[in-house]
């Protein structure tokens, strides 16, 4: 839910809600800007532009950039300045391989540990995906897709794996290498999610691991990684796993 | 509306919304991309396209300070952002349904027509055709410079964001019939900066005849209310706006317009968020980039326009909320006492949690009338100061909007209705129930978004009533309808306002002695 109308302009922020420091706000804002694909890979970001954009001091922005460099969202090199990440095919494949391993393990744990409420939530999201696909609502399908994967992660109740999963940069990789001319959602995507849910519902960890591994690998194969061809064209979200 | 719809620029195909009786068309371009040489120019018509354009996804959001909230939408940011969205339940273009054009808020620097709170599906189910859209924000929408004014045949600059809104209204006029909408029954509505825009369009000769009704949700205020100068209703004069524009260009190391147009959009973000030069009698300050009384889009300010009766004669509905512009519920006292000053956005109106602060602010704002004010809103402790301050802020808002209605109506014929929104829902806000700025939007649209929040049966009932009032007003200019508590038009004699939300019925705008005080205070202020 966006609250910008209510938290900005002539209103007073709710205490507690906006108590994050300016550094946190700038960090979140820049991170989300990078994830949204609004800035092309390997674009130089100058400190002056960023401090103006976020209305923070240079030292605050420097601290934000240090965090984002550590997390791999941007690179910082002498003479080249701070730039948005651009992944080579090898780097992209490395990240996606890690994702296959981590997320299939999370799915396996979800099959062991998901609560009835969590399974119900997954079911609801999947129902919505069916509806989105039937209506041809690609944007809503993509959002449900993300919620599904987040929900599987939560249902795994495995904090160490979840933390590792959260640090993967695969959303950036997907942005850079997605195939904008392919059919969306990808053929088989919905059925693969159904297979994952079935394995979790029937409490079959091995099947959940296999179903998730197959799903994430299929998504990887749909990217433009074979030729190394990259696209930075800005388009509304077409990324789906 | 499953078949492709013919617009002037080409065919568009929508998709069914969750409620299959409604079709949504997302991301239809209503203007050429305002990039390169078209940056800071009035919007031009969109490039026509061949074949059928699938209108399944929202367009990119206009450049604005990024926020994690916005990230939830997962839309890219791009200067090429002038698109609109249509929701319609009409089965064929032959229908003539009333049209609601919604103008999003966000201080002229934030926001998008893709905000899920503005999803038009529910109101479309009630028989309206709903249009939301993006307009240029911040420097992109409101930069004024001497060079820009000089290149304009009207000698005007700084209102590109408003011109985008007017372009949408022209688009609606020429295209909405194809979506089953009635081009002669258009209502413009908005909240916060969207409400400010509604007030401006109501004064713009460029928008004359393009809409019949107007809804301003926080705020429409009397021309002598100093708060007008920092709220979304605030405007600039050309000289000030051009000076700020020159400073903006200098900050970016450019002096010529040609160079400014060459800069990548990322370099034009930000800038001073607040215009500190404006004297508002308090801590509230407007954003720097906002509309300009440029002599073209906006010929004159409020007082002059209303006195001469130059505004567009339209049905009007306007109101304020219980917990906004610095008024907060009593039980938030501790929270504000312990609030970190670092979390406050500059320019926000203060919340007074100390007696000293309250008394000092009263002297600053009311000058020679301060003692009288403090006698009418007495406080002896810090906690009482918060209560007195909130009561005064609410009275100020209700009285001001009521007096605005009288001022507006002096030379117009159409009725004005005012409201005061008081519903405090537990599903909104993190810790405290309050009728905050913008909290009525969920209820007006009847969406109760997000859907997974814990809305109560009472919330649903309030949403049903509010969306019915709004739909009725858009359809006929009268919010009243079967089964709804009666909402009388505003008259100079009554000095009452319709409470909506927490209760439904007319209430006095203020106690008689307080009402008399506010009238005298406004009378002593400069008209604006």
Boltz contact constraints between the chains, C-beta under 6 A:
constraints:
  - contact:
      token1: [A, 1]
      token2: [B, 450]
      max_distance: 6.0
  - contact:
      token1: [A, 2]
      token2: [B, 69]
      max_distance: 6.0
  - contact:
      token1: [A, 2]
      token2: [B, 115]
      max_distance: 6.0
  - contact:
      token1: [A, 3]
      token2: [B, 69]
      max_distance: 6.0
  - contact:
      token1: [A, 4]
      token2: [B, 69]
      max_distance: 6.0
  - contact:
      token1: [A, 4]
      token2: [B, 106]
      max_distance: 6.0
  - contact:
      token1: [A, 4]
      token2: [B, 110]
      max_distance: 6.0
  - contact:
      token1: [A, 5]
      token2: [B, 105]
      max_distance: 6.0
  - contact:
      token1: [A, 5]
      token2: [B, 106]
      max_distance: 6.0
  - contact:
      token1: [A, 5]
      token2: [B, 192]
      max_distance: 6.0
  - contact:
      token1: [A, 5]
      token2: [B, 438]
      max_distance: 6.0
  - contact:
      token1: [A, 6]
      token2: [B, 436]
      max_distance: 6.0
  - contact:
      token1: [A, 6]
      token2: [B, 437]
      max_distance: 6.0
  - contact:
      token1: [A, 6]
      token2: [B, 438]
      max_distance: 6.0
  - contact:
      token1: [A, 8]
      token2: [B, 107]
      max_distance: 6.0
  - contact:
      token1: [A, 8]
      token2: [B, 110]
      max_distance: 6.0
  - contact:
      token1: [A, 9]
      token2: [B, 107]
      max_distance: 6.0
  - contact:
      token1: [A, 9]
      token2: [B, 192]
      max_distance: 6.0
  - contact:
      token1: [A, 10]
      token2: [B, 231]
      max_distance: 6.0
  - contact:
      token1: [A, 10]
      token2: [B, 325]
      max_distance: 6.0
  - contact:
      token1: [A, 11]
      token2: [B, 324]
      max_distance: 6.0
  - contact:
      token1: [A, 11]
      token2: [B, 437]
      max_distance: 6.0
  - contact:
      token1: [A, 12]
      token2: [B, 326]
      max_distance: 6.0
  - contact:
      token1: [A, 12]
      token2: [B, 348]
      max_distance: 6.0
  - contact:
      token1: [A, 12]
      token2: [B, 351]
      max_distance: 6.0
  - contact:
      token1: [A, 14]
      token2: [B, 429]
      max_distance: 6.0
  - contact:
      token1: [A, 15]
      token2: [B, 335]
      max_distance: 6.0
  - contact:
      token1: [A, 15]
      token2: [B, 336]
      max_distance: 6.0
  - contact:
      token1: [A, 15]
      token2: [B, 339]
      max_distance: 6.0
  - contact:
      token1: [A, 16]
      token2: [B, 431]
      max_distance: 6.0
  - contact:
      token1: [A, 17]
      token2: [B, 430]
      max_distance: 6.0
  - contact:
      token1: [A, 18]
      token2: [B, 343]
      max_distance: 6.0
  - contact:
      token1: [A, 19]
      token2: [B, 340]
      max_distance: 6.0
  - contact:
      token1: [A, 19]
      token2: [B, 343]
      max_distance: 6.0
  - contact:
      token1: [A, 28]
      token2: [B, 68]
      max_distance: 6.0
  - contact:
      token1: [A, 29]
      token2: [B, 66]
      max_distance: 6.0
  - contact:
      token1: [A, 29]
      token2: [B, 67]
      max_distance: 6.0
  - contact:
      token1: [A, 32]
      token2: [B, 66]
      max_distance: 6.0
  - contact:
      token1: [A, 32]
      token2: [B, 68]
      max_distance: 6.0
  - contact:
      token1: [A, 32]
      token2: [B, 71]
      max_distance: 6.0
  - contact:
      token1: [A, 33]
      token2: [B, 66]
      max_distance: 6.0
  - contact:
      token1: [A, 36]
      token2: [B, 76]
      max_distance: 6.0
  - contact:
      token1: [A, 37]
      token2: [B, 76]
      max_distance: 6.0
  - contact:
      token1: [A, 38]
      token2: [B, 76]
      max_distance: 6.0
  - contact:
      token1: [A, 38]
      token2: [B, 77]
      max_distance: 6.0
  - contact:
      token1: [A, 49]
      token2: [B, 266]
      max_distance: 6.0
  - contact:
      token1: [A, 49]
      token2: [B, 267]
      max_distance: 6.0
  - contact:
      token1: [A, 52]
      token2: [B, 270]
      max_distance: 6.0
  - contact:
      token1: [A, 53]
      token2: [B, 269]
      max_distance: 6.0
  - contact:
      token1: [A, 53]
      token2: [B, 270]
      max_distance: 6.0
  - contact:
      token1: [A, 55]
      token2: [B, 270]
      max_distance: 6.0
  - contact:
      token1: [A, 55]
      token2: [B, 273]
      max_distance: 6.0
  - contact:
      token1: [A, 135]
      token2: [B, 15]
      max_distance: 6.0
  - contact:
      token1: [A, 135]
      token2: [B, 16]
      max_distance: 6.0
  - contact:
      token1: [A, 136]
      token2: [B, 15]
      max_distance: 6.0
  - contact:
      token1: [A, 137]
      token2: [B, 15]
      max_distance: 6.0
  - contact:
      token1: [A, 138]
      token2: [B, 56]
      max_distance: 6.0
  - contact:
      token1: [A, 139]
      token2: [B, 57]
      max_distance: 6.0
  - contact:
      token1: [A, 234]
      token2: [B, 76]
      max_distance: 6.0
  - contact:
      token1: [A, 234]
      token2: [B, 78]
      max_distance: 6.0
  - contact:
      token1: [A, 236]
      token2: [B, 57]
      max_distance: 6.0
  - contact:
      token1: [A, 237]
      token2: [B, 74]
      max_distance: 6.0
